[in-house]
Amino acid sequence: MSAYLDIIILLFVVIMVFTKLKSLLGTRPENETEISKESAAKIFNILMQEQKKRLQKQTSTELQTDDKNLSESEKVLRQIPDFSREKFLSGAKKAFEIIVTSFAKEDVDTLKFLVSKTLFKKFEAIIAQRKEDGISAETDFIGFDEAIITDAKISKNDIVKISVKFVSEQVNILRNKAGEVIEGDENFIQSITDVWTFERPLNATTPNWTLVSTKK
């Protein structure tokens, strides 16, 4: 606020200078009038340059002070080019819902596109085991109670990893070959907490993130 007040005062001073000069112009020779105008313009430019330097110095100081109060995760997030917390969490929530429902439906093609190779192998093994045992899964995703970033890191090879805590409401059941429910309750909504970690190269040319870890 003080910076804007300084600019207002500066402009007021310049206006007063020009007003004073204008009152004197009628009593000055023409060549001296031109010099006075030129001098006033120089004064104005000097004052504006000084004010610009002050504002830049003030902004730099404020940012440095602000950085000192940030958590390590927040500092990392600021290093990601064009990062938007809102857009990232919106995309993470969509990915969460798609992955959860695709896993229940045994949609390996979709899973392969959204998760890392290591995680995909784990999902694939679980799906294969269910098929062998004649077990089918059903997931009815209700919605989110919470989705927040809990951690962010940048590795030595410039890979960004962001962990997100999801608290979601779901209905999950497992059925046997006969279609009987052997786990879960189709009339009971569970509140489930997961921590998922997504990664992407720091200077990636695409906005896509890959799921690399899931924890309860």
C-alpha positions in Angstrom: 0.0 0.0 0.0 2.9 2.4 0.9 4.4 1.8 -2.6 1.2 3.1 -4.3 1.1 6.1 -1.9 4.6 7.0 -2.9 3.7 6.9 -6.6 0.7 9.2 -5.9 2.9 11.7 -4.0 5.5 11.5 -6.8 2.9 12.3 -9.5 1.6 15.2 -7.3 5.2 16.6 -7.1 5.7 16.4 -10.9 2.3 18.1 -11.5 3.3 20.9 -9.2 6.6 21.3 -11.0 5.0 21.5 -14.4 2.3 23.9 -13.0 5.1 26.2 -11.6 6.9 26.1 -14.9 3.8 26.9 -16.9 3.2 30.0 -14.8 6.7 31.2 -15.6 6.8 30.4 -19.3 5.2 33.7 -20.3 8.0 35.6 -18.8 10.9 33.6 -20.2 12.6 33.7 -23.6 11.6 31.0 -26.0 14.9 29.1 -25.9 14.9 29.2 -22.1 11.3 27.8 -22.1 12.4 24.8 -24.2 15.3 24.2 -21.7 12.8 24.4 -18.8 10.6 21.8 -20.4 13.5 19.5 -21.1 14.7 19.9 -17.5 11.3 19.0 -16.1 11.1 15.9 -18.3 14.6 14.8 -17.1 13.5 15.3 -13.5 10.4 13.3 -14.1 12.3 10.4 -15.7 14.9 10.4 -12.8 12.1 10.3 -10.2 10.3 7.5 -12.0 13.5 5.4 -12.3 14.3 5.9 -8.6 10.8 4.8 -7.7 11.0 1.8 -9.9 14.2 0.7 -8.2 12.6 1.1 -4.8 9.6 -1.0 -5.8 11.8 -3.7 -7.2 13.9 -3.8 -4.0 10.8 -3.9 -1.8 9.3 -6.7 -3.9 12.5 -8.7 -3.7 12.7 -8.3 0.1 9.1 -9.3 0.5 9.6 -12.5 -1.5 12.7 -13.4 0.4 10.9 -12.9 3.7 7.9 -14.9 2.4 10.2 -17.8 1.3 11.6 -18.1 4.8 8.1 -18.8 6.2 7.4 -21.5 3.6 7.6 -25.2 4.2 10.0 -27.3 2.2 7.2 -28.7 0.1 5.9 -25.2 -0.7 9.4 -24.1 -1.9 9.5 -27.2 -4.2 6.1 -26.4 -5.7 7.3 -22.8 -6.5 10.1 -24.3 -8.5 7.7 -26.2 -10.9 7.2 -24.1 -14.0 3.6 -22.8 -14.4 2.4 -25.0 -11.5 -1.2 -24.5 -10.3 -2.2 -26.2 -7.1 -5.9 -26.0 -8.1 -5.3 -27.5 -11.5 -3.0 -30.2 -10.1 -5.5 -31.3 -7.4 -8.4 -31.3 -9.9 -6.4 -33.6 -12.2 -5.2 -35.8 -9.3 -8.8 -36.3 -8.2 -9.9 -37.3 -11.7 -7.0 -39.7 -12.0 -7.9 -41.2 -8.6 -11.5 -41.9 -9.5 -10.5 -43.3 -12.9 -7.8 -45.6 -11.5 -9.9 -46.9 -8.6 -12.8 -47.8 -10.9 -10.6 -49.1 -13.6 -8.8 -51.4 -11.1 -12.2 -52.8 -9.9 -13.3 -53.3 -13.6 -9.9 -55.0 -14.5 -9.4 -52.3 -17.2 -5.7 -52.9 -17.6 -5.4 -50.7 -20.7 -6.5 -47.6 -18.8 -4.3 -48.4 -15.8 -1.3 -48.9 -18.0 -1.7 -45.3 -19.3 -1.9 -43.7 -15.9 0.5 -45.5 -13.6 4.2 -46.4 -13.6 5.4 -49.7 -14.9 6.3 -50.9 -11.5 2.9 -50.1 -10.0 1.1 -51.5 -13.1 2.8 -54.9 -12.5 1.4 -54.9 -9.0 -2.1 -54.1 -10.1 -1.9 -56.6 -12.9 -0.8 -59.3 -10.5 -3.7 -58.7 -8.1 -6.2 -58.7 -11.1 -4.7 -61.9 -12.4 -5.0 -63.6 -8.9 -8.7 -62.5 -8.6 -9.4 -64.0 -12.0 -7.7 -67.2 -11.0 -9.8 -67.4 -7.8 -13.0 -66.5 -9.5 -13.4 -63.2 -7.6 -14.8 -60.0 -9.0 -14.6 -56.6 -7.5 -17.2 -53.7 -7.6 -16.5 -50.1 -6.6 -19.1 -47.4 -6.4 -17.1 -44.1 -6.1 -19.2 -41.5 -4.2 -16.9 -38.5 -3.9 -14.1 -36.8 -1.9 -14.1 -35.5 1.6 -10.6 -34.2 1.3 -7.7 -33.9 -1.2 -4.6 -32.1 -0.1 -0.9 -32.0 -1.1 1.1 -33.5 1.8 4.6 -33.6 0.4 6.7 -32.4 -2.6 10.3 -33.3 -3.6 12.6 -32.9 -6.5 15.2 -35.7 -7.0 18.8 -35.2 -8.2 17.7 -36.1 -11.7 15.1 -33.4 -11.7 12.0 -35.6 -11.1 9.2 -34.0 -9.1 7.2 -36.2 -6.8 4.0 -34.9 -5.2 2.1 -36.8 -2.6 -1.6 -36.3 -2.1 -3.8 -37.4 0.7 -7.2 -38.4 -0.5 -10.2 -39.0 1.8 -13.0 -40.5 -0.3 -16.3 -42.2 0.2 -16.7 -45.5 -1.6 -18.7 -48.7 -1.6 -16.4 -51.7 -2.2 -17.4 -55.3 -2.4 -15.9 -58.6 -3.6 -18.0 -61.5 -5.0 -17.2 -65.1 -5.5 -17.9 -67.2 -8.6 -21.5 -67.7 -7.5 -22.0 -63.9 -7.2 -22.2 -64.0 -3.4 -20.6 -61.1 -1.5 -17.6 -62.3 0.4 -16.2 -59.0 1.4 -17.7 -55.6 2.0 -21.3 -54.4 2.2 -23.2 -52.9 -0.8 -25.2 -50.8 1.6 -22.3 -49.4 3.6 -20.3 -46.3 2.5 -16.7 -46.5 3.6 -14.5 -43.4 4.3 -11.1 -44.4 2.9 -7.8 -42.5 3.4 -5.1 -43.0 0.7 -1.8 -41.3 0.1 -0.9 -41.4 -3.6 2.4 -40.1 -5.1 2.6 -38.7 -8.6 5.7 -37.8 -10.5 6.8 -35.9 -13.6 10.1 -34.4 -14.9 10.6 -30.9 -13.6 10.8 -29.4 -17.1 8.3 -31.7 -18.7 6.8 -30.5 -22.0 3.4 -32.1 -21.2 1.1 -31.6 -18.1 0.7 -35.3 -17.5 1.6 -36.8 -14.1 2.2 -40.6 -13.5 1.0 -42.4 -10.3 4.0 -44.2 -8.8 2.9 -45.1 -5.3 -0.2 -45.8 -3.3 -0.4 -46.2 0.5 -3.3 -46.5 3.0 
